[in-house]
């Protein structure tokens, strides 16, 4: 049985809310990382870690048949925002 346009839109809306919940949890963890870095005198940006994350995410994207370029851009934006949050901690 095929889903209707309305059913698919409701499903997408639900998934969008799940994504937001997950991003909120991620940013909460980011703040905690910022606290640890600040307490230990560590720099906010760890370029090696950033590259490792992007590489891993790119591979995962490919395995899920998602656009590697799009997913990397998305995670670059997420990471850039995380760095800004940590700078404010």
MODELLER restraints for C-alpha pairs under 7 A, 6 or more apart:
rsr = mdl.restraints
at = mdl.atoms
rsr.add(forms.Gaussian(group=physical.xy_distance, feature=features.Distance(at['CA:27:A'], at['CA:82:A']), mean=6.70, stdev=0.5))
rsr.add(forms.Gaussian(group=physical.xy_distance, feature=features.Distance(at['CA:30:A'], at['CA:82:A']), mean=6.16, stdev=0.5))
rsr.add(forms.Gaussian(group=physical.xy_distance, feature=features.Distance(at['CA:30:A'], at['CA:86:A']), mean=6.88, stdev=0.5))
rsr.add(forms.Gaussian(group=physical.xy_distance, feature=features.Distance(at['CA:31:A'], at['CA:85:A']), mean=6.69, stdev=0.5))
rsr.add(forms.Gaussian(group=physical.xy_distance, feature=features.Distance(at['CA:31:A'], at['CA:86:A']), mean=6.00, stdev=0.5))
rsr.add(forms.Gaussian(group=physical.xy_distance, feature=features.Distance(at['CA:31:A'], at['CA:89:A']), mean=6.87, stdev=0.5))
rsr.add(forms.Gaussian(group=physical.xy_distance, feature=features.Distance(at['CA:34:A'], at['CA:44:A']), mean=6.98, stdev=0.5))
rsr.add(forms.Gaussian(group=physical.xy_distance, feature=features.Distance(at['CA:34:A'], at['CA:86:A']), mean=4.60, stdev=0.5))
rsr.add(forms.Gaussian(group=physical.xy_distance, feature=features.Distance(at['CA:34:A'], at['CA:89:A']), mean=5.99, stdev=0.5))
rsr.add(forms.Gaussian(group=physical.xy_distance, feature=features.Distance(at['CA:35:A'], at['CA:89:A']), mean=6.30, stdev=0.5))
rsr.add(forms.Gaussian(group=physical.xy_distance, feature=features.Distance(at['CA:37:A'], at['CA:43:A']), mean=6.67, stdev=0.5))
rsr.add(forms.Gaussian(group=physical.xy_distance, feature=features.Distance(at['CA:37:A'], at['CA:44:A']), mean=6.73, stdev=0.5))
rsr.add(forms.Gaussian(group=physical.xy_distance, feature=features.Distance(at['CA:44:A'], at['CA:83:A']), mean=6.42, stdev=0.5))
rsr.add(forms.Gaussian(group=physical.xy_distance, feature=features.Distance(at['CA:44:A'], at['CA:86:A']), mean=6.32, stdev=0.5))
rsr.add(forms.Gaussian(group=physical.xy_distance, feature=features.Distance(at['CA:44:A'], at['CA:87:A']), mean=6.54, stdev=0.5))
rsr.add(forms.Gaussian(group=physical.xy_distance, feature=features.Distance(at['CA:45:A'], at['CA:83:A']), mean=6.52, stdev=0.5))
rsr.add(forms.Gaussian(group=physical.xy_distance, feature=features.Distance(at['CA:54:A'], at['CA:72:A']), mean=6.12, stdev=0.5))
rsr.add(forms.Gaussian(group=physical.xy_distance, feature=features.Distance(at['CA:57:A'], at['CA:72:A']), mean=6.98, stdev=0.5))
rsr.add(forms.Gaussian(group=physical.xy_distance, feature=features.Distance(at['CA:58:A'], at['CA:68:A']), mean=5.18, stdev=0.5))
rsr.add(forms.Gaussian(group=physical.xy_distance, feature=features.Distance(at['CA:58:A'], at['CA:71:A']), mean=6.83, stdev=0.5))
rsr.add(forms.Gaussian(group=physical.xy_distance, feature=features.Distance(at['CA:58:A'], at['CA:72:A']), mean=6.16, stdev=0.5))
rsr.add(forms.Gaussian(group=physical.xy_distance, feature=features.Distance(at['CA:61:A'], at['CA:67:A']), mean=6.56, stdev=0.5))
rsr.add(forms.Gaussian(group=physical.xy_distance, feature=features.Distance(at['CA:61:A'], at['CA:68:A']), mean=5.49, stdev=0.5))
rsr.add(forms.Gaussian(group=physical.xy_distance, feature=features.Distance(at['CA:61:A'], at['CA:71:A']), mean=6.67, stdev=0.5))
rsr.add(forms.Gaussian(group=physical.xy_distance, feature=features.Distance(at['CA:62:A'], at['CA:68:A']), mean=5.93, stdev=0.5))
